């Protein structure tokens, strides 16, 4: 019985880790229409809101106006499918320009 309990607990932990890993996604920005409330990342259109979406560069909060087509991002969504957190992670040349300005 004890062994069964341990396996069950291990299974639950693995399932929880998988759920959390699925919340964070990575992709490339292919289209920006922030005025109309969406951003296209790797072929999927996601909701965007100036009030909800936070954009980061190396753990520093920056404005969403810094996002550009061609950037690689790591992102999470809120319960409504709106971009909640966007972290700019590439390409290096584009990130260097942002860091210099």
MOGI-V763515 format. One line per field, one symbol per residue. ss: DSSP state (~ for helix, > for strand, _ for the rest). Layout:
BEGIN
ss->???
END
This chain:
BEGIN
ss->_~~~~~~~~~~~~~~~~~~~~~~_>>>>>>>>>~~~_>>>>__>>>>______>>>>__>>>_~~~_____>>>>>>____>>>>>>>>>_~~~~~~~~~_
END
